[in-house]
Amino acid sequence: MNSIVDKDGLQISTMEDWRVRAKPKSDDHWVPERSAMESARAWIDGAPNIPMEIAELIASHPDFRSLTEWEAKPEARVKFDQFGGEPANVDVLVNGRDSHGPLVIAVEAKADEPFSTILKDTLSSAQGRLEKTPKSKGVARIERLLQGLFGSSTLDITRYKDLRYQLMTLTAAALAEAERKSADRAIVIVHEFVTSKTQDINHAANAKDLDAFISAIAPGNTLSNSGKLDGPFSVPGKPIVASDIALYFGKVVVNRR
């Protein structure tokens, strides 16, 4: 299995394949030195192996061994609840296996773009939609995320109001995919690219947001450092997943300046 495929099952072997078959939502994102193109370059250049920096990150933790097989799906749309609408969009979703069994990796590629909006603003928008459309499920989706990741609810949102919503849906997608694949380990990785088009102040802000999210998942913990996988952490799971899935976080930085 060691391959990169798109949602239609076609193998991707060149940058042009990636652009055509797994391009981001907007063509404006497909430019050199921004996350979409640089992520594609990392995976294409690394083939037939996964990118070296990601392989080394996984190997840094004793709970993992070298992958014996893997399949990566760019721009994967991953459902983590029963609601309609937009699912989580994972930049690269990997289903793999090592000597311990199956595992799932959800990779979020970043140049210096933020991790979407903060939860407070996402909830406010969802509440506005609910007032106009009683069938809107945005608020219910946030409730499920708060329950499954933190054992909380919107009644206690003050503790989580400044967390980045994208990190919540990314983590939920990793857990949901792991359950679907009967995997008991899920890894969330931020694949960061430092380029001449990125600003260090934005990289620092993203690092702070990532640490805040991990601290909310596992109070007192932050990401130890780039290139090291942290975990396992546990979350309540339900109603996102019913299984006990060990959760790991890591970040790798590729400097292209």
N, C-alpha and C positions, 0 to 999 in steps of 0.2 A: 504493500500500500504506500508508501513514501511519495507523496505527490501533492501538488497544489491544484485544486479543482474549483470551479465556480458553482453557482447554484444549480446550473443545468447539467452538472456532471462532466463538463468538458475540461480537459486538462489545460492548465496555464503554464507555458514554458518560456514566454518572452514578455517584455514590458508591454508590447503592443497587445498581446493576448489579454494581459491584465487590464489595460485601458479599455478594451472593447467589452470584455466579458465581466469585469468586476470593477468598473469605474465608480467613483464616488457619486453622490447625488448631484453635485454641481461640477461642471467642467472647470469652473474657476478654482477648484481644489486640486486639479491635476496639473500641477506646475512644479518645476524643479525646486528643491530645497524646502518644500512643504511636506506635511506628514503623509499624504496619500501616495505621492510618487516615491518618496524616500522609503516608505514601508514596502512598496512593491519591489523597489530595487534591492532591498535587503533580502527579501525572500527569493527573488529570481537569481540574484548573485549567489545565494547560499545553496541553491538546489544542486544535487538531489538531497541535500541535508537541510535541516532547519537552520536559520541564521545562527552563526557561531555564538553571538552574544547571548541569545536565548538558550541555546544548548548548554552553555557554561553556567547560566543562571540556574537552570533546573538541576544541573549536576552539583551545584553548591550545597544542596540540601540532602541529608541522609535518607529522607523518605523517598527519594527518586533514584532511578538508575537511567542509563542511556536508553533512549527510545528505540524499541525494536521495530516499530512501525508507526506511521503517522499519516494523517491526511489533513491538509489545511484548506479552509474555505474562506476566501476574502469576502468582505462586505456581507457577512452572514446576518440574516434576519432571524433572531432567536426569541421565541415566545417564552415568557416566564409566568403567564397567567392565562385565564380563559377569555379575557376580554379581547374585543376587536381593536382596530386602530393600529397604530405604529408599534411594532415590537422593538426589542433592543436591536440596535445595529452594531455588530461586533466587527471591528476592522479585519481581524483574522481569527477565525475559530479553528482550533486544532483538536481533533480526536486522535488520541494516540494510545500507545501501550508500552510499558516497560516490564521488567521481570516481576514487578509486584502486581501487575494487572492494568486495566484500562484507566485512563485519566483524560481530563479535558483542560484545555488552555484557552483562555479568552484574552486576546491581545488588543490593547488600545494604542494605536499609533498617535504620537503627538509631536508637533514641532513646538510652537509655543502658544497654541490655541488653548483656551480654558476648557475645563471639563464641563461644558454646557452651563446651565443656570444653577443657582443655588436652590435648595429645596423650598425655602420660603417663597421665592418668586414662582417656582413651578406649581406649588400648591395654590397660590393666589390665582394664577391663570386657570387652573383646573376648577377652582370654586366658581370663577366667573363663567366658565363654560357650563357648569352644572346648573347655575341659576337660569341660563338661557335654554338649556337642553337637559331636561330631567334624566334622560337616558345616558348622559355622558358618564364615562367610567374613570375619568382621570383621577378624581379624589379617591375612589375605591382602589385604584391601582396603587396610589401612594400609601394608603392604609395597609395594603398587603405587603408592600416593600418595608414599611416601618416594622410591621409585625415579624416578618420573616428574617430581617437582618438584625433588628435591635430588640425585638420583643416589646415594641412600643406602639404608639398610635399618634394620630394628629393632635390628640389632647395634650400630648407631651412633646410637641414639635420644637419647643424652645431649645431643647438640647441638641437638635439636629438641623435647625433651620438654615445654617450656613454651609451644610454639606453640599457637595456637588452632585446633582441628580444623576448625571451620566455615570458616575462611579457606582451609584446604587443599582441602576439598571444593568450595568456591565457585570457586576457581581451576581445579581439575580440570574442573569442569562447563563453565566458559568455554572451556577448551581443547578439550574433547571436542565441544562444540557448534560451535565454529569449524571443526573438522575435518569434521564432518558437513555443514556448509554451504559447504565449500570456501573458507573465509575464512582469510587468512594473518595476521589481526590479531585479538586478543582483549583486551578491556578489562574489568578488574574495578574496580567503583566502589562505594565506601561512601557512601551517601546518609544523612547524619546530621541528626537533628532535635533542636534544643535547645528545650525547652519548660519550662513551670512545673512539670512532673512529673518532670523529669530533674535529675540532680545533676552538677555540674562535675567532681567527683572521679571519677565513672564515665566521663565523656567522656574525661578525661585517661588513665584506665586503658586504654580502648579505643584511643586514639591510640598509646599505648606498645605495645600488642599488635600493632597494624597495622604499625608501624615494625619491630618484631621479625620479623614474618613476611616483609616485603619484604627486610629485611637477610639473611634466610635464603635467599631466592630469589636475591638479587643481593648478595653480601657487600660491606659498606661503604656500601650504599645505604639510605636511608630516604625516606619520602614528603617531597618538598621543602616543600610547604605546601598547605593547602586551596585548591582551585580550580585547581590545576595538575596536568596529567597527566604521569606519569613513565614512562619506558621509551624504547625497547623493551628488554625483558629476555628472555633465552632460558633455557629449562629443558631437561633431558634429553628430556622428552616421553614416551618409551617407558617402560612399556607403556600409558600413558594414551592417547597419540596417537602416530602414526607421522610426522606432518607436522611441518615446521618452522613454528611459529606464533609471531609476535612478541607478547609479553605486555606489557600496560600496566596501571598502577595509578593510581587517583585517588580523591580524597575531596572531597565538597562538603558544606557545612554550611548548614542552613536554620535561622535563629533565629526561633522563634515566641513567645518570651517577651514 
